[in-house]
Amino acid sequence: MKTVLKILFIIFLLWMVIGVYLLNTNHEKAQVIMGLGVLYMAFVLMPTFIFHRYRDGKYKKYIINQNSNKEEENS
C-alpha cells in the first residue's frame, strides 16, 4: 500500500508540474489540467491515504474516551 501511495503522489506531482508549465506557456487547456489534478488529489489520492492511515485501528490511540462513570457522577 505504501508503494501505491508513493506512485499516486508522484503522479500528482508530475501532473501539477505539467499544469504549471502549461499555465506559464498560456496553453488553452492549462486550467482544465490543473483542475483535474486537484480532483485527482481530492477523490483518489486523499481517500487512499486516509484508508491506509486508519485501517488496523491506528486512530484509536488519538480518541479521548469519556468514561460513563464520570457522566453518572455529574448527574
One Martini backbone bead per residue (centre of mass of N, CA, C, O) as a GRO file, in nm:
protein
   75
    1MET     BB    1   0.055   0.065  -0.018
    2LYS     BB    2   0.298   0.257  -0.014
    3THR     BB    3   0.360   0.234  -0.315
    4VAL     BB    4   0.095   0.344  -0.420
    5LEU     BB    5   0.117   0.621  -0.283
    6LYS     BB    6   0.378   0.707  -0.420
    7ILE     BB    7   0.274   0.691  -0.709
    8LEU     BB    8   0.034   0.886  -0.676
    9PHE     BB    9   0.210   1.130  -0.586
   10ILE     BB   10   0.387   1.148  -0.840
   11ILE     BB   11   0.158   1.195  -1.034
   12PHE     BB   12   0.064   1.457  -0.903
   13LEU     BB   13   0.326   1.618  -0.936
   14LEU     BB   14   0.346   1.596  -1.243
   15TRP     BB   15   0.073   1.723  -1.304
   16MET     BB   16   0.142   2.002  -1.174
   17VAL     BB   17   0.388   2.067  -1.345
   18ILE     BB   18   0.243   2.063  -1.615
   19GLY     BB   19   0.034   2.279  -1.539
   20VAL     BB   20   0.236   2.509  -1.488
   21TYR     BB   21   0.362   2.507  -1.765
   22LEU     BB   22   0.097   2.565  -1.920
   23LEU     BB   23   0.042   2.835  -1.780
   24ASN     BB   24   0.313   2.976  -1.876
   25THR     BB   25   0.229   2.913  -2.197
   26ASN     BB   26  -0.080   2.964  -2.247
   27HIS     BB   27  -0.262   2.731  -2.244
   28GLU     BB   28  -0.595   2.644  -2.299
   29LYS     BB   29  -0.583   2.367  -2.090
   30ALA     BB   30  -0.451   2.434  -1.810
   31GLN     BB   31  -0.695   2.458  -1.609
   32VAL     BB   32  -0.799   2.174  -1.655
   33ILE     BB   33  -0.550   2.023  -1.556
   34MET     BB   34  -0.549   2.143  -1.270
   35GLY     BB   35  -0.836   2.053  -1.190
   36LEU     BB   36  -0.788   1.748  -1.229
   37GLY     BB   37  -0.564   1.732  -1.017
   38VAL     BB   38  -0.740   1.809  -0.776
   39LEU     BB   39  -0.945   1.582  -0.808
   40TYR     BB   40  -0.742   1.354  -0.778
   41MET     BB   41  -0.661   1.426  -0.491
   42ALA     BB   42  -0.953   1.423  -0.359
   43PHE     BB   43  -1.059   1.121  -0.497
   44VAL     BB   44  -0.780   0.940  -0.465
   45LEU     BB   45  -0.542   1.011  -0.275
   46MET     BB   46  -0.680   1.078   0.001
   47PRO     BB   47  -0.852   0.818   0.044
   48THR     BB   48  -0.609   0.628   0.037
   49PHE     BB   49  -0.456   0.753   0.273
   50ILE     BB   50  -0.677   0.728   0.489
   51PHE     BB   51  -0.710   0.424   0.472
   52HIS     BB   52  -0.416   0.354   0.546
   53ARG     BB   53  -0.408   0.502   0.830
   54TYR     BB   54  -0.706   0.371   0.953
   55ARG     BB   55  -0.636   0.108   0.946
   56ASP     BB   56  -0.607  -0.108   1.222
   57GLY     BB   57  -0.674   0.117   1.451
   58LYS     BB   58  -0.469   0.372   1.483
   59TYR     BB   59  -0.679   0.599   1.590
   60LYS     BB   60  -0.747   0.513   1.894
   61LYS     BB   61  -0.511   0.679   2.043
   62TYR     BB   62  -0.673   0.972   1.968
   63ILE     BB   63  -0.909   0.902   2.149
   64ILE     BB   64  -1.138   1.027   2.372
   65ASN     BB   65  -1.237   0.878   2.666
   66GLN     BB   66  -1.552   0.864   2.817
   67ASN     BB   67  -1.667   0.790   3.108
   68SER     BB   68  -1.961   0.684   3.256
   69ASN     BB   69  -1.892   0.760   3.551
   70LYS     BB   70  -1.874   1.069   3.513
   71GLU     BB   71  -2.169   1.102   3.418
   72GLU     BB   72  -2.302   0.990   3.680
   73GLU     BB   73  -2.179   1.203   3.879
   74ASN     BB   74  -2.312   1.460   3.733
   75SER     BB   75  -2.630   1.373   3.782
   0.00000   0.00000   0.00000
